[in-house]
């Protein structure tokens, strides 16, 4: 089963930033659902140094055709200079969930 659904991974530095992004995406129908997963520890290289930071993971469920609009909105709201925006295909799902996702996002 091939779908137009994707899950976008994005991290935020704190719950307030994550909630601001999640709320805007769902309110504007850019995403059908955004899960916030607190308690992550991320290791990454930034400006030549290895960093270790506490972060909140956003799992953004939307349509593949909405990726650019979601990315633009996240960049406008996000405090990071380069926010993580990685799209993963949703290859399969229950028909009722995938229909709900489609109904609750703009093409």
Protein Blocks (a to p, Z undefined) as FASTA:
>chain_A
ZZfbdcdddddfbfklmmmmmmmmmmnopafbdcddehiacdddeehiacdddddddddd
ddfklmmmmmmmmmmmpmbfbdcddddddfbdcfklmmmmmmmpcZZ
